[in-house]
Amino acid sequence: MNTSGIVIIPPLLVIASVILTRRMIVSFLIGIVSSALIATNGSLIETTILTGTKLWHSSGLENLKSVHTFWGSWNLLTFIFLIMLGILIVLLTKTGAAQAYVNVVQKRVHSKKSVEIASLLLSFLFFIDDYFSALTVGSVMRPLAQLYNVHPLKMAFLTTVMASPLTILSPLSSWIGEIVPQLRQVGINSGNEHTVILADPYFAFIKTIPYNAYPLILIISTWYIVIRRISFGPMKQYEKTHSFVTSGTDSFTPSNKSLFDFLFPIILLITVVFLMALYTGNAWVMGGTEGFAEAIKQASMHQALFTGGLVSITCSSLYFISTKTITTRTFLHCVKKGFNLMFPSIIMLICAWSLGSILKNELKTGSYIAGLLSNHVTLELFPALCFLFSTFVACMIGSAWATIGLMFPLIIDMLQKLLSLGSAVPLDSVPLILPVLGATLSGCILGTHFSFLSDNPIMSSASTGASHVEHLKTMAWYIIPIAVATGCNFMLMGFLLPYFPTTV
């Protein structure tokens, strides 16, 4: 372990590189190589070996050697699920199934308020993935927004603030593929040589949900804003001056697709994931011996997500091909586009996991930072500081997943140092861990809502036809008060925790 300040250089290099180049994967590779150089004292051969080993292990490709190892691989099954989710996004758009929702809703909305409420309700249907939500909700609701003169910036705001917050609060979503393996990687697992907190990583994630204050406050506030017709700041000025005249290309276009075409793939995906989670958790309703809660705790979510995605894609494609909605050739084109949509995220995950592993296990960067701060940071303020720092990092680099990959190894190491934790400590014995994880995840979401580099605001702007720059400016007026409230929440939580030490 290198105990000098040089161990904080790799994460700083990543942040600086992302700001300067806006290339996430290249920036992570710079971080990996620089951290490997430090860990090996500048040996080029050992650096190459360490870098290759970490990337190979994070990719999960070693698990292709047998069906058994493949089925047990978090990494591979998660990557394949993300690809299948990308295919599903493209498939719903290509088949025109998404237009069916517009057909139904258009008959039931009669005002701006009802259009905005319909947008919020549609977002709940796409809780499975934030990309899915940002791309689909904006595109589907855009014709209705134009018909009822709802400003594109308002629709972009509603789409952005519901996408990732809903997904990160969901016990069944694509974010599980990032958060749970990260928890497992940094030492929150059921037991191995690197265990810090003894707990199932998925169940630990579930227990952080009540502490994930920012998305909870944001969703509640958004509903209140829509229902009470609250508008202020630049958004109010835009809404006052906005007047949209429908054109032949932008107006509502009827479709012969039924609502079934839209709901079938989504409901099938959610249903199979849920049933497979019960099955892998040995639930009594699936022929096992465990109750519902214990089954969910023991479930293999990577297997459940993989199976749900596979069944949904297979059945949906067969249905659309059999009804001659698409041809086999068109479906293969959807597969290609879906793969291209998600492939950069997969590469970024591999790089983030590799960097996080070196920072935690070789450089002990979190322990070093904790040592510097131990005389200046109180445990009561630690959740609020995690919230502020993760917000800053996410804002700078524009990616919640990348921020999680950077922050989790650091905060777990810091917490281990600050609390003088040993190894394999039971989760319930460390009540501070849940507020800290919740604060970090909250900051990751908040930071992306301020960032010009973040995918979600960009996708929401594109799908709703709003200016990306103006979207961020108008949204900030609504986000800042919620961010302040969230920060106060974590400060209060840190000070009250000694009096309410039990976990949820």
N, C-alpha and C positions, 0 to 999 in steps of 0.2 A: 504493500500500500504506500502510495506517495502522499506524504503529509503536507506538502507545500501548496501554495496558492495556485500552482499550475493546473491542478485538477479541475478548477472551475472554468478553464479556458474552452474546452470542447463545447459545452452548452452555450457559452457566450458566442463562440464562432458560428454555431448553428443559427442563433437569433440574428446576428449581424449579416450572415450570408443570405438568409431569407429576405431580410429587409432590402438588401442591395440587389440581389439577383431575382427574387420572387420565384426561385426554383427550389421547391421543397425537398425533392429527392437528392439533388446535388448537395444541398446544404446539410442534409443528414449524413451523406457519405463523407463530407468534409469533417463532420463531427466524429464519425466512427473512426476514420483514419487518424485524426489528431489524438483522439483518446487512446487508440491502440499504440500510437507512437509513445505517448506518455507512459502507458502501462508497461511497455517493453523497454523503456529507457532509450528509445531512439533506434532500436535494432530494426532494420528494414525487413529482414527475413521473418523475425518473430512478429512484426506488425502485420505483414502479409498473411501469416498463418492465423493470427488471432482474428483479423478482420474476416478472412474467409470462413473460419470456423463459426464465428458468431452469425454471419449472414446465412450460412448453410443451416445451422441449427434453427434460426428464426424462421426460415422458409418452410421448414417441416418436410422438405423433400426426402430426408432420410427415412421418413415413415412410409414411403412408397414401396418398400421392400416386401411387404405382405399385406393382405387384406386386414389382418388383425391390427397391425400398427397403423394402417391408414384410418381405420374406423376409430381408433383411439387418439388421433392427432387433432388437437385443438386448431392448430395453425391451418392445416390443409382443408379441413372441413369448413372452417370459417372463411377462407379465401374462396372456396367454391360456392358457398352460400352467397357471398357478396356478388360474385359473377352472375349467379342465377337471379339475384335481385335486380341487377342491371338489365338482364334480359327481360324480366317481367315489366320493368318500367317502359322499355322500348316497345314491348309487345302490346301493352295497353294503349299506347299512343298510336302505333302503326295500324292496329285493327279498328280504330275508331271507337273502342269500347268506352274510353273516357268521355266521349261526347254524349254517351247515353245518360250520364249523370246530369249534364246540362239540360237534356231533353226533359228530364223529370223535374228538376229543380226550377226550371224556367216557368213552369206552370204554377208554381207555388210562391214565388217571390213577387213582391209588389212595391218594394221600396229599397232605398240604399241600405237601410238597417237590415232588412231581411237578406239582402245579398251578402252583407258582411257576416251575418250569423251563419248563413249557408257555407261560407268559406271556412269559418271556424269549425263547424261540424264536419266538413269534409276532411279537414286536417286530422281529426281524431281517427278517421278511417285509415290514414296512412302513417300511423304511429310506428310501424315496423321499420321505417327508414327515413331519415331526414332529407336525403337526396330525392327519394321517391316523393315525399311530401312537397318539397320546394318546387320540383319540376312539374308535378302533376296538378297540384291544387291551383297554382297560378295559371297554368294553361287552360285548365277546365273552367275556371271561374272568369276568365278574361272576357269572353263574349257577354256574360251576364253583367259584369261590371260596366262594360261599355253601354249596354242597353239602359242601365239605370244610373249612368253618369257618376259612378264611383271612381274617384281619382286612382290612377295606376299606382301612385305612391302609397295610398292607403291600403290597396290590395297587396302591394309588396311588403308593407309593414305587417299586415295580418298573416301573410304567408311565412315570413321569416321568423316571427316570434312564436309561431306554433310548431315549426318543423323540428329543430333539434331539441327544444325543451320537452316536447311530448315524447320524442324518441328516447331521450336519456332517462326519462321517468318510467319507461315501459319495461316490465320484466321480460318481455319477449321482443327484441329488436336487434337490428344490425350492430348497434353500439355494444351489445354484449360481446360481440366478436373482438372488440378493441379493449373494453374495460376489464372484462374477466381475465383474459390472458395476461393483461398487464398486472393485475392484482396477483395473479399466480406467479408471474415472473419476479415481482419485487418482494415476494416472501409471504404473501397471504394465501396459504394453501393448506391442504389436508395433511401435509407432512413430506418433506424431502430434506436434502442436506442444506438448503438455503431458507428453510421456514423461519419466519420471524413471528407471524401471527398465525396461530393454529385455527383455521376455519376454512370451510368450503368457499372458494372465491366468488362463486355465483351467489351464494346465500349472503356473503358479506356485502356484495353489491346491492342486493335487495334491501338489506338493512340500512344502507346509506340513503335510500330514497327519501325518507322523511327529513333528512338533514340537507338535502339538495335544495336549498332555499330559493335560489334565483329563478330556476324554471317554474317552481311552484307559485311564487309571487307574481311572476311575469304572466303566466297563463290566467290566473285569477284577475289580475289587473286588466288584461286585454279584454276579457269578457265584460268587465265593468265599463271599460272605455266604449265598447261597441253598444252595449245595452243603454247606457246613459247618454250616448251621442257626444262624448267628450272630444273636443278638438282644440289644440292650442299650438303655439309656435308656428314655424314655417308650414306645417301641415294644414293648419287652419286657413292660411292665406292661399295655399294651393287649392284647397277644396272650395273656397269662395269664388275663385276665378276660373275654375275648371268647367269647361263645357265641351262635351265630346259629341260629335256628330257621326253616326254610324255610316260606314261605307259598304260597298258591295262585298268587299273582301273581309271586313272585320265584323260584320253583323252576325247575329245568331244564325247558324246553319243547321237545319234539321238533319237527323241521322236515323237510319233504320235499325240501329243497334238497340238492344233492350238493356235495361238496367242489370239483368242477369249477366250479360257479357262483361260488365264492369265489376260487379261484386264477386262473381264466381272465383277468379284467380286469387283475389285478396282473402276472401273468407276461407277458401281451401288452404291457403298458406298458413293463416293464423290457427285454424282448427287442427291441422296436422302437427304443427309445432307444439301446440298445447297437449295433444294426445300423446305425442312422442316423448314429451317431457315427463308426463305421468308414467309412461311405459319404462323409460330408462331409470326413473326414480323408484321403480318397483311398487307403484301404487296398487292398493287392493282392488280398485275398480278395473285395473288392467291385469288382474290375476296375481298380483303381488301381495305383500303383507303390510305395506306402509300406508299411513294416512296421507291426506292431501298435502298438508304443509311439509311433512317429512319427505314426501316424494318429490316435491318441487325443490326442496333443499338438496336432495341427492341426485337430481336430474342431470344428465349430460346434455347441456344446452347446445353444444356444438353439433352433436348428433341430431338433436331435435330440429335445429335450424336447417341443417343440411337436408334432412329427410323432408321437411316441410317445403323447402325450396324446390327440391327434385320433383316431388309429387305435384306441386302447383304448376311448375313449368311443363311437365309431361302432360298432365291432363288438360291444361289450358291450350297448349299447342295442338294437341290432338283434336280438341273441340273446335278451335278456330279453323284448322285445316279441313276437318270433316264437314263443317258448314260453309266451306269455300270462302271464308272471310279473308284468308291468306293462303298462299301456296307454300309448298315445302321450301322453295327457293327464298321466298320472303322471310320465312321463319329463320332460315340459316343466316340471312342478312341481319335479322334481329339479334341472333346469337352473337354475331360479330360486333354489332354496335353496343350490345350490353357488356361484352367483354372489354371493349375499348373504354367504356364509361367507367368501369370499376378498376381496371388494371393499375392505373397510377396510384389509387388508394392502397392497393395491395402491396405494391412496391414500397410505398411510404411506411406502411405498417411494419414490414420486414426490417427496414432501416431503423425505425423508431425503437423496435424491440431490441435490435442489436446494440444500438447506442445505449439504451437504458441498461442493458445487461452489463456492458463494460463500465458504465458510470457507477453502478451499484456494487458489482462483484470485484472488479479490478482496481478502480480508482477510489472507491468509497467517497465520492464527491459529496453526497448528502451528509455523511458523517463529518466531513471537513467543515462544511458550512454550518452544521449544527454546533460544532466546537467553537466556531467564531461567534455565533449568536447566543450561545448558551448563557453567557453572562449579561446579555442585553435583551433577550426575548423571554417573556414569561409564558408559561403554558396557557394562561388565560387568553392571551392575545394571539396564540399560534393559529387557530382557525381563521381569524380575520386576516392575518398576514398571508396565509396560504391562498385565501380568496383574492387578495390584492395582487400578489405576485403572479398567480396563474392567469388573472385577468390581463396583466401587463404583457406576459409572454404570449398569450393567445392573440392579443391585439397586434403585437409586433409581427408574429409569424403567420397569423390568419388561419390557423388550423386547430380545432379542438383536439382532434386525435393526436396530432403531433405534440401538442402541449401536454396531453396526458402522458405520452411517451417520455417527455422530458421531466415532468414534475413528479410523477409517482415514485420513481427510484430515489429522487432527492428527498421528498417529504417522509417516506418510510424510513430512510436512513437517518434523517434528522430526528424523527420521532423516537426511533430506537435509541439514539444518543441522548436526547433530552430526558427520556423516561428511564434510561439505563435498563432497557429491556434485554432479556436473555434471548434464547431461541425457543420456538414453538410455544409462545405464550397464548393462552386461550383468548379468543376475541372478546368475551365478556369481561376479561380482566383489564382491558385497555379501552375504557369508555371514550377516551379522547379520539380514538382512531376514526370513528364514524363521522363526527363533526368535521374533522380534518379532511377526510375524503370527500364529504359533501361540499365543503368550502372550495376544494380544489376543482371538483367537477363544475360547480357553479361558476367559478372564475373562467374556466375553459369555455363555457357557453357565452358568458357575458363578453369576454374579450373578442370573440368572433363577431359579435353584433356591433362592435366598434371598428372592426378591421376592414380596410379596403381590399385586403388580400383574401378574405374568407369566401369559401365556395357558396355557402348558403345565401347570403345577401345577393351575391352575383346571380345565382340561379333564380332567386325570387324576382329580382329586377328583370331578368331576361324573360321569364315566363309570364310576367304581368305587363310587360312593356314599359316599365319605369326606368328613369335614369338612375344608374347605380350610385353615382355620387350624391344626387339629391335624396335618394332612398336612405342612405346612411345619415345624412344631415337631418332629415325630418324624423327618422327613427330615434336619433340620439336624444331628442327632447323628451321622448316617452321613457327611454331606457335609463337615463341618468337618475331620476328620482327612485326608480325601482332598484338600481344598483346601490344607491345610498342606503335604502331601507334594508337591502340584503347584507351590506357590510355591518350595519348596526345590529342586525340579527345575529351574525356570527360573533361579534364582540360580546353581545349579551349571552349567547350560548356558551362561550368560553368561561365567562365569570360565573354562570349558574350551574355549570356541569358538576362542580364538587358537591353541590347540594342535591343533584338529581343524577347520580352516577350510573343508574341502570340503563341498559340499552333497550332500543325498541324491539 
